[in-house]
Amino acid sequence: MLIRKRPGWEIAEREATDESLALSRRSFLATLGYGALGAMALGCDFRLSGAAADPKLRAEVAATIPPARPPFPFTRVPRFTLDRSLSDEIVAATYNNFYEFSAEKDQVWQLVDRFKPHPWTVEVGGLVSKPQTFAVEDLMRTMPMEERLYRHRCVEAWGMAVPWTGFPLRALLERVEPLPGAQYVRFLTFNRPEQAPGMKSQPWYRWPYFEGLRLDEAMNELTMLVTGIYGHELPKQHGAPIRVVVPWKYGYKSAKSIVKIELVDRQPPTFWETESPNEFPFESNVNPARPHPRWSQSTERLIGSMETRKTLLYNGYGEYVAHLYA
């Protein structure tokens, strides 16, 4: 009998999900208080779990999800399996941290209709030998596209697991040839307040959204630029048409709807770290032993099922990334 020991990164395919960003905003904290905000972060799961079971609502959400059409689907990489079920696609599509549209996770999908993700280009420059601007469609034709099942862990102590479609960020960076002085990668997202109501209703934020990684983190094989989910292109609420996914970090490190990638020689400021550095530091690796200032990170709740699980160090991807922090 062959007994296979499952690697630490695996998740049972019956359990997967998506996404990102954080809770602290100086103005909002001043209005609600820490206790109210913590309750909102964890309480929304219950409303969503019930709403997702409503057939009428599910049909409305399904109408926002792009159909599966060529070039989707792409081949799934078999070594990225799951220790939990794939998250219900409808639940994942209605539970999104995307402050450009709303601070309420269960309202984002209702507010993205004016957003135009096509056509779309991504500028890649900074400390590189061959700066270029790429159309997303061209990237999908020329990059090593594949599907991977990843766990996704939010800083708010909820998690999900989803099948992302995309390609390693490393493949794109190698095409532009980083210069020796490049040490970090900076991501900049779209700035269209006429299409994203949250940008108008929350003017105290420093729009557009900006994030960053160390170059070695960006070049790690797990880090992906993603253009699809569940076998079709990204819905708008998931960060269409292209986003980064960094599965061992909290979700707000995975910037959505990217328009610019820049290689730089110094650690760049990031959106939530600028707002509250003691709560959202630059590194932001998933770590059950390092609590958020306002809640524990020792456990997580899976959206939809509401199952409680112990948080995995590096979200379970230590064999791929622990060496980066030795």
C-alpha positions in Angstrom: 0.0 0.0 0.0 1.3 3.4 -0.9 0.9 5.9 1.9 1.4 9.4 0.7 2.4 12.1 3.2 0.7 15.3 2.3 3.0 18.4 2.1 2.3 21.3 4.3 1.0 23.5 1.5 -1.7 21.1 0.5 -5.4 21.7 1.0 -8.2 19.0 0.3 -9.8 20.2 -2.9 -13.2 20.0 -1.3 -12.4 23.1 0.6 -11.0 26.3 -1.4 -11.7 30.6 -1.6 -10.5 34.7 -2.2 -9.4 37.8 -0.6 -7.7 40.9 0.7 -7.2 44.3 2.4 -7.6 45.4 5.9 -9.8 47.1 8.4 -8.1 50.1 10.0 -8.8 53.6 8.8 -8.0 56.5 11.1 -11.2 58.3 10.4 -13.4 55.2 10.6 -11.8 54.1 13.9 -12.4 57.4 15.4 -16.1 57.1 14.4 -16.8 53.5 15.4 -14.3 52.7 18.0 -12.0 49.6 18.1 -14.7 47.3 19.6 -17.3 48.1 17.0 -14.9 47.7 14.2 -13.7 44.3 15.5 -17.3 43.2 15.7 -18.0 44.3 12.1 -14.9 42.5 10.9 -16.1 39.1 12.3 -19.9 39.6 12.3 -20.4 40.1 8.5 -19.7 36.4 8.0 -23.0 35.4 9.5 -25.0 37.8 7.2 -23.2 36.5 4.2 -23.5 32.9 5.0 -27.3 33.2 5.2 -27.6 35.4 2.1 -25.6 33.1 -0.1 -28.2 30.4 0.4 -31.0 32.5 -1.1 -31.7 31.3 -4.7 -32.7 34.8 -5.9 -29.6 36.4 -4.5 -27.4 33.6 -5.9 -28.9 34.2 -9.4 -28.2 38.0 -9.1 -24.6 37.3 -8.1 -24.1 34.7 -10.8 -25.0 37.4 -13.4 -21.9 39.4 -12.3 -19.6 36.4 -13.0 -18.1 36.2 -16.5 -18.8 33.0 -18.4 -16.1 30.4 -19.0 -14.9 31.2 -22.6 -11.6 30.8 -24.4 -8.8 31.0 -23.5 -10.2 29.7 -20.2 -9.9 27.2 -18.6 -6.2 26.6 -18.3 -4.4 23.5 -17.0 -4.5 23.1 -13.2 -1.1 22.4 -11.6 -1.7 19.2 -9.6 0.8 19.8 -6.9 -1.1 22.7 -5.5 -3.9 20.8 -3.8 -6.0 21.8 -0.7 -6.6 20.6 2.8 -10.1 22.2 2.7 -12.9 22.5 0.3 -13.0 25.0 -2.5 -15.0 27.9 -1.4 -18.5 28.3 -2.9 -17.9 30.6 -5.9 -21.0 32.7 -5.1 -19.8 33.2 -1.5 -16.3 34.2 -2.7 -17.9 36.6 -5.2 -20.0 38.4 -2.5 -17.4 38.7 0.2 -14.7 41.0 -1.0 -12.4 43.6 0.6 -12.2 46.2 -2.1 -12.4 49.6 -0.5 -12.3 51.4 -3.8 -16.0 50.4 -4.1 -17.1 50.0 -0.5 -15.8 49.3 3.0 -18.6 46.7 3.4 -17.5 43.3 2.0 -20.9 42.1 1.2 -21.7 45.2 -0.9 -18.8 45.4 -3.3 -20.3 43.1 -5.9 -23.3 45.4 -6.2 -21.2 48.5 -6.8 -18.8 47.4 -9.6 -21.1 47.8 -12.6 -19.6 51.1 -13.8 -16.0 49.8 -13.6 -14.5 49.2 -17.0 -11.7 46.5 -16.9 -11.3 46.3 -20.7 -9.1 47.4 -22.4 -6.3 47.4 -19.8 -2.6 47.8 -19.8 0.1 47.3 -17.2 3.2 49.5 -17.2 6.4 47.7 -15.9 9.4 49.9 -15.3 11.7 51.5 -12.8 15.1 49.8 -12.3 14.8 47.4 -15.3 16.7 47.1 -18.6 13.6 46.8 -20.8 10.6 48.8 -19.5 7.5 47.9 -21.3 3.7 48.4 -21.3 1.7 45.2 -21.7 -1.9 44.6 -22.7 -3.5 42.0 -20.4 -4.7 40.0 -23.4 -1.1 39.8 -24.7 0.2 38.6 -21.3 -2.4 35.8 -21.3 -1.2 34.8 -24.8 2.5 34.9 -24.0 2.9 34.0 -20.3 2.9 30.4 -18.8 -0.8 30.5 -17.8 -2.0 27.9 -15.3 -4.5 27.3 -12.6 -3.5 26.8 -8.9 -5.6 26.1 -5.8 -4.5 28.4 -3.0 -5.6 29.2 0.5 -6.4 32.9 1.0 -6.1 34.4 4.5 -7.4 37.9 5.4 -5.9 39.9 8.3 -9.5 40.0 9.7 -9.1 36.3 10.7 -11.3 34.8 7.9 -10.1 32.6 5.2 -11.1 30.9 2.0 -9.6 28.8 -0.8 -10.0 29.4 -4.5 -8.7 28.3 -7.9 -6.7 31.2 -9.3 -5.6 31.4 -13.0 -2.5 33.3 -13.9 1.3 33.1 -14.2 4.3 33.6 -11.9 5.2 37.2 -11.4 8.8 36.1 -11.9 8.1 35.3 -15.5 7.1 38.9 -16.2 10.0 40.4 -14.2 12.5 38.3 -16.0 11.1 39.7 -19.3 11.9 43.3 -18.3 15.3 42.3 -16.8 15.7 43.8 -13.3 18.9 45.9 -12.8 21.3 45.0 -10.0 20.1 47.9 -7.8 16.4 46.7 -7.8 15.5 45.4 -4.3 11.7 45.9 -4.1 8.6 45.8 -6.3 5.9 48.5 -6.1 2.3 48.0 -7.3 0.0 50.8 -8.2 -3.7 50.3 -8.9 -6.3 52.2 -10.9 -7.5 55.7 -10.0 -11.0 56.1 -11.4 -13.3 57.7 -8.8 -16.0 58.1 -11.4 -16.2 54.3 -11.7 -15.4 53.4 -8.1 -17.8 55.0 -5.6 -15.7 54.1 -2.6 -13.0 56.4 -3.8 -15.4 59.3 -3.6 -17.1 58.3 -0.4 -13.8 57.8 1.5 -11.7 60.8 0.4 -9.5 60.6 3.4 -7.6 57.6 1.9 -4.5 58.1 -0.2 -5.9 56.8 -3.5 -4.9 55.1 -5.7 -4.0 51.9 -3.7 -0.3 51.0 -3.5 1.5 48.0 -2.3 4.9 46.4 -2.3 7.1 43.3 -1.9 10.7 42.6 -1.6 12.2 41.5 -4.9 12.9 38.0 -3.6 9.3 37.7 -2.5 8.1 38.8 -5.9 10.4 36.3 -7.6 9.2 33.4 -5.4 7.4 30.7 -7.3 4.2 31.1 -5.3 3.7 34.8 -6.2 1.3 35.1 -9.1 -0.2 37.7 -11.4 -3.8 36.5 -11.7 -6.3 37.1 -14.5 -8.9 34.4 -13.7 -10.7 32.5 -11.0 -12.9 29.4 -11.0 -12.0 28.7 -14.6 -13.0 32.1 -16.1 -11.7 35.7 -16.1 -11.7 37.6 -12.9 -15.0 39.3 -11.9 -14.7 42.9 -11.2 -15.1 42.4 -7.4 -12.1 40.1 -7.4 -9.7 42.7 -8.9 -10.3 42.4 -12.7 -8.6 42.3 -15.0 -5.2 41.6 -13.2 -4.1 41.4 -9.6 -1.2 39.9 -7.6 -1.7 37.0 -5.3 0.8 36.3 -2.5 -0.7 33.3 -0.6 1.6 33.3 2.5 0.7 37.0 3.3 -2.4 38.6 4.5 -4.8 39.4 1.7 -4.2 43.2 1.6 -0.8 42.5 0.2 -2.4 41.2 -3.0 -3.1 44.4 -4.9 -6.1 44.4 -7.3 -6.7 46.0 -10.7 -3.0 46.8 -11.2 -1.9 49.5 -13.7 1.8 49.8 -12.8 4.6 47.6 -11.5 7.8 49.4 -10.6 11.1 48.0 -9.5 12.8 50.3 -6.9 15.9 50.3 -4.7 14.2 51.2 -1.4 11.3 49.8 0.5 8.2 51.5 -0.8 5.4 52.8 1.4 2.2 50.7 1.3 -1.4 51.8 1.6 -2.5 50.3 4.9 1.0 50.6 6.5 0.8 54.3 5.8 -2.6 54.4 7.5 -1.7 52.3 10.6 1.9 50.9 10.6 1.5 49.1 13.9 -1.4 47.1 12.5 -0.4 46.5 8.9 3.4 46.3 8.6 5.2 45.9 5.3 6.0 42.2 5.8 2.6 41.0 6.9 3.2 37.3 6.8 0.5 35.1 8.1 1.6 34.2 11.6 -0.7 32.7 14.3 1.8 33.7 17.0 1.7 37.3 16.1 -1.7 38.8 17.1 -3.2 41.8 15.4 -3.3 44.7 18.0 -7.1 44.2 18.2 -7.7 40.5 17.7 -6.0 37.1 17.8 -4.6 35.5 14.6 -4.4 32.0 16.1 -7.5 30.8 14.4 -9.5 31.7 11.2 -13.1 31.2 10.1 -13.8 29.9 6.6 -16.4 32.0 4.9 -19.6 30.2 3.9 -19.1 27.1 6.1 -18.1 29.2 9.1 -15.7 26.3 10.1 -13.0 27.4 12.6 -9.4 26.3 11.9 -6.1 26.9 13.4 -4.1 29.5 11.5 -1.1 28.0 9.7 2.3 29.7 9.8 2.9 31.3 6.4 -0.7 30.2 5.6 0.8 26.7 5.3 3.4 27.6 2.6 6.5 27.5 4.8 8.4 25.0 2.7 8.3 27.6 -0.1 9.0 30.8 1.8 10.4 30.2 5.3 13.9 30.5 4.0 13.1 34.1 2.9 12.8 35.1 6.6 15.7 33.1 8.1 
